[in-house]
Amino acid sequence: MKTIAALVLMLLLPVAGLAAAPAAPVEGRDYVAIDGGVPFAPAPGVEIAEVFAYSCPHCWELQPALEAWKGSLPKGVRLTYVPAAYSIEDPFARAYFAAEQAGAAARLHEALYRAVHEDGTLARNPTIDELAAWFGQHGLDPARMRAAMLAPAMDARMRAAHDFALRSQIPGTPTLVVGGRYRVVARTRDDTLRIARQLAERLRAR
């Protein structure tokens, strides 16, 4: 009897595994196809772009899970952070790009969120000078960061972020866009990450 029970269990395991497999994403329910969409930062592989805002509490809630998830992405799939540039003058978006230019974005990305939502050391609508001073408290030269945020070259970065959000029809933050072609629409954090991964793997397989 034990042998028969073991055999039955072995036969049922593959069936159970199939039943537990996540369903393929459905257009219109899980994602929206973007006509003429292109990645924010074209490069080999598949880009998953998160359009975020430091003032957004939902972005802050997602950030720890997103950062952990980033490390589990398959080879050839990368996560790109894109600040929501509702205006090309937006100080927070300029701050992110300036930190990225200084090679400090990875170190300070979460700290900027924390400054707004936990520490209260930055307002939700800081000035460029306030952000420059904050950078100075975190090991960067305030004058250089201020100059970077206000540099004419920064306008091009801001326009690129603005155009990407407009082209992708971003309804709000946070939003994930896969390969520039699919905008994820999901009700839960876990569904958002699952659907984004599935769409990225779909593109990678092509």
N, C-alpha and C positions, 0 to 999 in steps of 0.2 A: 504493500500500500504506500509506503514511504517513497518507493521508486516511482510509482505512478503519479503521486502528488508532485514530486520534483519535476517530472516530465511535463505535467500540465502547467506548472508554474513557468517553466522555460518557454513553453509555447505562448503563454499569456504576456510575458514581459515585452516582446516586440510590439504587440498590439497596444499595450499600455503606453509604450514609448511613442507610438504613432498618435495616440489620442492626446498626449500631452504636448505634442509639437505645436508651436504657435502658428496660427493661420497666416497665410500670405497677406500683406497689406492690400487694402482695397481702395482704389482711387475714389475720391469723393467722401469716403468715410475716414480713412486713415491718413490720407495725404492728398495734396492738390498738385497736379502737374503744372509746371510753369512754362508757358510758351516762350521759346527762345531763351530760356534760362541758361546762364553760364556760372561757373564757380566764382566766388569772390576773389580767390587767389589761385588762378589756374596753375597746376603743377601735376607731375605724374601721380597717378593714384586717384582716389575718390575723396573729395572734401565733404565733411559735415560741418557746416557753418552754424554757429550759434549767434543769433542777433540778440544782444543783451543790453541792459542799461544798469549802471551802478546804483541808480536811485530806485530800481525796481525790486520790491521785496520778494517777488516770485523768482526772479533771477538769482537772488541771494540764497533762497531755499534750495534751488536746483544745483547751485555751484559745487558743493562737496560731492554729490553723486555724479555730476558730470565729469569732474576731475578724476574721480576713481574709475569711471567708465572709460575715459579716454585711454587709460593704460591697458584696457582689455580689448581694444579695437584690433581687428585682424590686420595683418601686414597689407600695406597699400591703401589703408583708410586712415585719414587724419582729421583731427578736430581743429577748426579755425574759429577763433573768437572775433566777432565783428561788432563793434560798438554801434548802437542805434544812433545814427546821425540824423535826427529829425530836422536839425538845422546844421548847416556847415560850421556854425559858430559854437556848437555844443561843447562846453568845457570838458566834461567827462570823457566824451569820445576822443577829443584831442589829447587828453591825459593818457588814455590807453595807448594811442598810437605813439605818443612821445616816449612812454615807458618801453614799448616794443622796440622803438628805434634805439633806445639806450641799452637794450639787452636786459631790461629789468622787468618785463611784463610777467614772466613766469613767477618771479619772486613776489611781485606786488599786486597781482590781479586780485587775489583773495583778500589781501590787506586793504585794498581800496573799498571793497564791499564792506568789510568789517568796520572801517572807519565811518561809514554812513549808518550801518544798521545795528552795530553793537557799541562801538566806542563813542560815537557822536563827535568825533574829531573833524568830520567833514559834513557840511550841510548837503541836502539833496540837490541843491543848485549852487555849488561853489563857484567862485570866480577863478580865473586863471592864476591870479596871484596867490590865492588860498591853496590851490593845488600845487603850485610851485613850492610854497612853504612846506606843504605836507611831504612832497618828494624830498625836500631838504632834511626832514626829520627821519627819512628812511635811506640815507646814504647817498643821495644824488645831489648834484649841484643845482640849487634852486634857479640861479640865473640861466643856466644852460637849459633846464627843463622849461622854463618860461619862454625862452627864445624858440625852443623846438615847438612848443604848442602854438606859438604865434607866427611861425615861419610861413612864408608864402607856399613852400612845398607841402605844408600840412593841408592846405586847401584842397589839393588834389586827392589826398588820402580821404578827406572828409567827403568830397564829392563822390568818390568811388563807393564809400560805405552808404551814402545816401541813395545813390543810384541802385545799388544792390538791393537795399530794402524796398525801394520803390518797384523795381523789376520783379522781385519775389513776392510782392503784395503782402508785406509783413503786417499782420493785424495788430501786433503788440509784442511785448517781450515777456519771457524768452520764447524764441521761435527757432527751430532747427530746419535748415535747408540742406538737402542732400544733393551733392553734385551740381548745385545750381538749378536742378531740374525738378526737385520734389520738395514741397513745403509740408512738413509733418503737422498733422492736426490730430491731437489725442487728448483724452480726458485726464489721464494720470501720468505721473512722472515715469513710471515703469513702462507704460505703453509708448510714451514718447521715445524713450531710449531704444526700446525693442524695435519699433517701426523704423527708426532712423538706421539702425544696424542692418535690418533686413533690406531696406532700400539701397544702402551702400553696397551690400553684398550682391544685390541684383546688378548694379552698375559695374561692379568689379568683375563679374562673371562674363560681361559682354566683350 
